[in-house]
């Protein structure tokens, strides 16, 4: 089992920035992919950005150039720096981890609201 603790959501005006953090309880040696998904009201949960232990980061087209995902393996923590936020970015953001066995784990979610 992996416990994920998220922080950093909130209310921001359009054009502003927020930084999300997610700390995982499991040793980094068993974690493969860390990332963020989001779900707006009435919509499906979509990938925002992911970063594997080995390999390239992956971003949704809608956030490329505005969001940056990073990972601190020593702290088992993944970050999402969100700049130039738009009202369309309003959603609940979920931390995501996939371990080396392929099991997936989710955080409880943190609300991000961007006002126009």
C-alpha distance (Angstrom), angle and dihedral (degrees) to the residues before:
residue distance angle dihedral
X1 . . .
X2 3.81 . .
X3 3.78 124.5 .
X4 3.79 115.0 -151.2
X5 3.79 121.4 -162.3
X6 3.79 115.6 -165.8
X7 3.78 129.5 -165.9
X8 3.77 140.8 164.5
X9 3.78 106.7 65.0
X10 3.77 123.4 130.3
X11 3.78 147.5 115.1
X12 3.78 120.9 -48.0
X13 3.78 136.6 164.0
X14 3.77 121.3 -110.6
X15 3.78 110.3 -80.7
X16 3.77 92.5 29.4
X17 3.79 131.3 114.9
X18 3.77 138.9 -121.2
X19 3.78 133.8 179.8
X20 3.78 121.8 -146.9
X21 3.78 123.3 -159.7
X22 3.78 131.4 -166.4
X23 3.79 124.5 -173.8
X24 3.80 119.2 -162.4
X25 3.79 122.6 -150.9
X26 3.78 96.2 -147.5
X27 3.76 125.8 89.2
X28 3.76 112.4 -92.9
X29 3.78 90.4 -123.7
X30 3.78 91.7 73.9
X31 3.80 97.3 42.7
X32 3.78 117.9 94.5
X33 3.79 108.7 170.5
X34 3.80 130.1 19.9
X35 3.75 124.5 -176.1
X36 3.77 153.3 126.5
X37 3.78 133.4 -94.2
X38 3.79 128.6 -178.7
X39 3.77 137.5 -154.0
X40 3.77 124.8 -162.0
X41 3.82 120.8 -161.1
X42 3.79 111.0 -74.3
X43 3.79 93.3 6.0
X44 3.78 136.0 99.7
X45 3.77 124.1 -99.7
X46 3.80 109.6 -93.4
X47 3.77 134.0 -168.4
X48 3.80 114.9 -104.7
X49 3.80 101.9 176.3
X50 3.78 139.3 -25.4
X51 3.78 134.8 -167.4
X52 3.80 122.5 -165.0
X53 3.79 125.6 -154.1
X54 3.77 87.3 -113.6
X55 3.77 120.9 21.6
X56 3.74 141.5 33.6
X57 3.74 130.0 -39.0
X58 3.77 117.6 -110.9
X59 3.81 127.1 -147.0
X60 3.76 135.2 -172.4
X61 3.79 110.1 -112.5
X62 3.79 90.8 -119.3
X63 3.81 93.0 63.0
X64 3.80 102.4 36.3
X65 3.78 111.3 126.5
X66 3.81 92.5 16.1
X67 3.81 105.6 58.4
X68 3.79 128.0 51.9
X69 3.78 125.0 -165.7
X70 3.78 120.9 -157.8
X71 3.76 137.0 171.8
X72 3.80 134.2 -148.4
X73 3.78 105.3 -159.1
X74 3.80 93.2 -173.1
X75 3.81 88.8 60.9
X76 3.82 97.1 33.2
X77 3.78 86.1 -126.9
X78 3.77 133.3 138.8
X79 3.79 124.2 -161.3
X80 3.77 134.6 -161.6
X81 3.79 116.3 -159.2
X82 3.78 108.2 -162.4
X83 3.79 118.6 -165.9
X84 3.80 132.9 173.6
X85 3.77 89.9 23.5
X86 3.78 119.0 -160.6
X87 3.81 131.2 -159.8
X88 3.82 87.2 -109.8
X89 3.80 88.0 65.1
X90 3.80 89.5 67.4
X91 3.79 107.7 120.4
X92 3.76 145.5 106.2
X93 3.79 107.1 -79.3
X94 3.80 118.2 -146.7
X95 3.76 127.5 -160.5
X96 3.81 113.3 -133.2
X97 3.78 133.0 -160.7
X98 3.78 130.1 179.7
X99 3.78 117.2 -169.9
X100 3.78 129.5 -148.1
X101 3.82 91.3 -91.7
X102 3.79 90.8 55.8
X103 3.79 96.9 -107.3
X104 3.80 114.7 145.5
X105 3.77 127.9 -143.4
X106 3.78 131.6 -171.7
X107 3.76 135.9 -157.7
X108 3.78 121.7 -130.6
X109 3.78 92.5 -104.7
X110 3.78 135.4 -111.6
X111 3.79 124.3 -129.9
X112 3.79 119.5 -121.0
X113 3.80 115.8 -171.8
X114 3.79 122.2 -176.1
X115 3.79 116.1 -167.2
X116 3.79 122.6 -153.7
